[in-house]
Amino acid sequence: MTKDGDGSLGALDPVSRSAPYAALAVEPSGLISRLNDAARALLGASAGSALADRAPGWLADAHRSLADHPAPVRDGRAGTEKAAAIRTARGPIGDRIFEARAVAGHSAQGGPAPTIWWLTDITEEARLAQELAAERRRMAFLAEESSWFLGSLNLERCMEAAVRLAARHLADTALVIAAPSGHTHSIASCGPDGNVDHQELVIDPAEVPGLVEAMQGFPAPRWIDPSGVPAWVARPEPGEHGAIAVIALPGQGVPAGALLLHRRGRQGFSEGEETVVRLFARHAGAAMAAARLHGEQASITETLMRDLLPPPAQHLPGIELAARYRPSEDAERVGGDFYDVYPAESGGESLVVLGDVAGKGLEAAVLTGKIRTTLRALLPLAGDHRRVLELVNAALLHDGGTRFATLVLASVRREGRRVRVRLTSAGHAPPLIVRADGPVEEVPTGGSLIGVLDEIASTTAEVTLRSGDTCLLYTDGITEAFGGPLGDEMFGDERLCAGLAGCGGMLPEALVERIHMLAAEWVGGNRHDDMAIIAITAPRHARQGTS
């Protein structure tokens, strides 16, 4: 490559003179020895100019680094040609981005030769690369926030994830306001440090411009001046500029709340940012709405479950009592078996009820709740077992359902050293009496199923428990439990009576635990029906002063 008198790249390199890319030769000392027309127009330089005076600093630094640390040169063909080392640098020239590519080597005579720098406008390429990188970051962010929101049905955790992610990727500080619960709003905020603050506040959304509309679900973001926001919104530092975006969080049919994004020193979103913000708000709102709905349903379920759960065995004056209940599924808390204990008033009879509704799970538990409510309303008639059973039967038939139930009623009264028990069975397994001295007796009571026929039959039997005797009420989940060595044999009445043999005088708590343990061992890991047991025991030692 040679130089004409004007310092341009000469006749030996005619392509360089008219090439659309700027090219210039720079000596190791930093002087421009020759350049083409494109380089002259781009840099405003001429031959003899110092590169540092005409070129941007990044290009001068690149040339200086290349001159101070020349690339190793390897021998070429016949040992006379030297292969050139190519290095690149990039940076702005004016409002454009250029890539500078250096072709450096040694002359054929062995002396230092100038470095030829080719400058290529890569502004569009850099813009596209920047947009691609930004898009990749946005997609990674959306993937991250989706995993956070999908992982929780807790409203507070969803709000925490929303503000932490927003403060990390979308703004300097973020604040989420949930839809009101009563008179208060749940608010979560997060700053650049990543620490989340939760508050329950009584606020007036009208104090923040655009917040009322956002809480009503209007989706368009609104930018407001942070200097006028109330104290519960993070105020900017004195002299700090910026803006707050107020954005709706759409829920499942109703708004889930609002998102406030504070961006210091900038206002507005780029097209790509606005798309991401809208998607983020949609995902956060959906997660918060689902969490709120789950929480409300869990609260309702807990309230209803409280009335369906078997009560703790209550104390009956002068009588020992124990109960045990196991639903058909270990993960469930209620089922079709139930019991209730109603202590006597003014020294009368206490009422103990054990029942079994056909089926299991939630549907059986709902019918259980209806029967228990009906029995509670019929307590003034508890002395007449037959009348109580007739009214419960009529109530079930009136509902028009197809499920039926079995019941056993036990009216219990302490009489001196003994306990008198009146028992009436309605399609239920007959109660057993475990005498303190060993024998096991079956109580002769029986009757019709409840909820099947318009007319029912029932037989009431009366037994007397002496000191240490126990009256055992149980559901067929015990006797009809399938298990054994092959898993296809019922536990049965005989095994139950055999398990009770020798249990005379045992504490009622120990007795129900033993029966439950025997049935559980027999069942093993097999499926089973609900199991319920109640033991009513006459005290071993009469109270002082009783006869």
Secondary structure, DSSP 8 states (H G I E B T S, - for coil): --B-TTSSB-TT-HHHHH-SSEEEEE-TTSBEEEE-HHHHHHH---TT-BHHHHS-HHHHHHHHHHHHS-----B-GGGT-B--EEEEEEEEETTEEEEEEEEE-B-TTSSB--EEEEEEE-HHHHHHHHHHHHHHHHHHHHHHHHHHHHT---HHHHHHHHHHHHHHHT-SEEEEEE--BTTBEEEEEE-TT--EEEEEE---GGGSTTHHHHHTT--S-EEE-GGGS-TTS----TT--EEEEEEEE--SSS--EEEEEEEET--S--HHHHHHHHHHHHHHHHHHHHHHHHHHHHHHHHHHHHHHS------BTTBEEEEEEE-SSTT-S--SEEEEEE--STT--EEEEEEEESS-SHHHHHHHHHHHHHHHHTGGGTT-HHHHHHHHHHHHHHHT-S--EEEEEEEEEEETTEEEEEEEEEBS---EEE-TTS-EEE----B--BTS-SS--BEEEEEEE-TT-EEEEE-HHHHT-EESSSS-EE-HHHHHHHHHTT-TT--HHHHHHHHHHHHHHHHTTS----EEEEEEE--SS--TT--
